[in-house]
């Protein structure tokens, strides 16, 4: 057994959590302004506590947006499908599948769906519990 593995076992850390996104899927208004509807996949909510990060998928309906809001941590938006316009402190950029926006602590950020297809993205950030 490696020293790293032995330390992990002594610390009592869970080996892993495997989560099927279909089990955490729900329809809901978008956060930070309820601008349209989306399908939310709160993947990390199904992981045992304590956990150090949030990992979510969200599919924004056409015309929907996560409203501009201040963040108290770095945050990542990674686009899986569709197109979106991300905003950070008034600066805007277009994102499409395969593109990622790294957003910084203290900024006011948001993203909106543009184009013909819903916007599917991963949102990840540290858990501030």
C-alpha positions as CSV (number, residue, x, y, z in Angstrom):
1,X,0.0,0.0,0.0
2,X,1.3,3.4,-0.9
3,X,1.9,6.1,1.8
4,X,-0.6,8.4,0.2
5,X,-3.3,5.6,0.2
6,X,-2.5,4.8,3.8
7,X,-2.9,8.4,4.8
8,X,-6.2,8.7,3.0
9,X,-7.6,5.6,4.7
10,X,-6.5,6.9,8.1
11,X,-8.1,10.3,7.4
12,X,-11.4,8.5,6.9
13,X,-12.1,10.2,3.5
14,X,-14.8,8.6,1.4
15,X,-13.4,6.7,-1.5
16,X,-15.7,8.4,-4.0
17,X,-19.2,9.4,-4.8
18,X,-20.7,8.3,-8.1
19,X,-23.8,10.3,-9.1
20,X,-26.1,9.7,-12.0
21,X,-27.3,13.2,-13.0
22,X,-30.8,11.9,-13.8
23,X,-31.3,11.4,-10.1
24,X,-30.7,15.0,-9.2
25,X,-32.4,16.7,-12.2
26,X,-35.2,19.2,-11.7
27,X,-36.9,22.0,-13.6
28,X,-36.7,25.4,-11.9
29,X,-36.5,29.1,-12.5
30,X,-32.9,30.3,-13.0
31,X,-31.0,31.6,-10.0
32,X,-30.2,35.3,-9.5
33,X,-33.3,36.9,-11.0
34,X,-35.5,33.9,-12.2
35,X,-35.0,34.9,-15.8
36,X,-36.7,32.0,-17.7
37,X,-36.6,28.4,-16.8
38,X,-33.9,25.7,-16.8
39,X,-33.1,22.1,-16.0
40,X,-30.8,22.0,-13.0
41,X,-28.6,19.0,-12.2
42,X,-27.3,19.6,-8.6
43,X,-24.7,16.9,-8.9
44,X,-22.6,17.7,-5.9
45,X,-25.6,18.0,-3.6
46,X,-25.8,14.2,-3.8
47,X,-22.2,13.8,-2.5
48,X,-21.6,13.0,1.1
49,X,-20.8,15.9,3.5
50,X,-18.4,17.5,4.0
51,X,-17.4,18.4,0.5
52,X,-15.2,21.2,-0.7
53,X,-16.7,22.1,-4.0
54,X,-19.9,22.5,-5.9
55,X,-20.3,20.9,-9.3
56,X,-23.5,21.5,-11.3
57,X,-24.9,21.2,-14.7
58,X,-27.6,23.6,-15.9
59,X,-29.4,23.7,-19.2
60,X,-30.9,27.2,-19.9
61,X,-34.0,27.3,-22.0
62,X,-34.1,29.7,-25.0
63,X,-34.0,33.3,-23.8
64,X,-33.1,32.3,-20.2
65,X,-30.3,33.6,-18.0
66,X,-28.5,33.3,-14.8
67,X,-28.8,36.9,-13.7
68,X,-25.7,39.1,-12.9
69,X,-24.7,38.5,-9.2
70,X,-21.6,39.1,-7.1
71,X,-19.4,36.0,-6.4
72,X,-17.4,35.5,-3.2
73,X,-15.1,32.8,-4.8
74,X,-13.7,32.0,-8.2
75,X,-16.2,30.2,-10.5
76,X,-16.0,28.3,-13.8
77,X,-18.7,28.1,-16.5
78,X,-17.9,25.4,-19.1
79,X,-20.2,25.2,-22.1
80,X,-21.2,21.7,-23.2
81,X,-23.7,22.7,-25.9
82,X,-25.4,25.7,-27.3
83,X,-24.2,29.3,-27.1
84,X,-24.2,31.9,-24.4
85,X,-23.1,35.4,-23.5
86,X,-21.2,35.6,-20.3
87,X,-20.7,38.8,-18.3
88,X,-18.2,39.7,-15.7
89,X,-18.1,43.3,-14.3
90,X,-19.7,44.7,-17.4
91,X,-17.4,42.9,-19.8
92,X,-19.1,40.4,-22.2
93,X,-17.9,37.5,-24.2
94,X,-19.6,34.8,-26.4
95,X,-19.2,31.2,-25.4
96,X,-20.0,28.0,-27.4
97,X,-19.5,24.3,-26.8
98,X,-16.0,23.6,-25.6
99,X,-15.3,27.1,-24.2
100,X,-14.8,28.0,-20.6
101,X,-15.1,31.3,-18.7
102,X,-13.0,31.5,-15.5
103,X,-14.6,34.1,-13.3
104,X,-12.8,35.8,-10.4
105,X,-13.8,36.4,-6.8
106,X,-15.4,39.8,-6.3
107,X,-16.8,40.1,-9.8
108,X,-20.4,40.5,-10.7
109,X,-21.1,37.7,-13.2
110,X,-24.0,36.1,-15.2
111,X,-24.7,34.2,-18.4
112,X,-27.5,34.1,-20.8
113,X,-28.6,31.7,-23.5
114,X,-28.4,33.0,-27.1
115,X,-28.9,31.2,-30.4
116,X,-31.3,28.5,-31.4
117,X,-30.4,25.7,-29.0
118,X,-30.6,25.6,-25.2
119,X,-27.4,26.4,-23.4
120,X,-25.9,23.5,-21.5
121,X,-23.1,24.3,-19.1
122,X,-21.2,23.0,-16.1
123,X,-20.8,25.4,-13.2
124,X,-18.1,24.7,-10.6
125,X,-16.9,26.6,-7.6
126,X,-15.7,26.1,-4.0
127,X,-18.2,25.3,-1.3
128,X,-18.2,28.0,1.3
129,X,-20.1,26.1,3.9
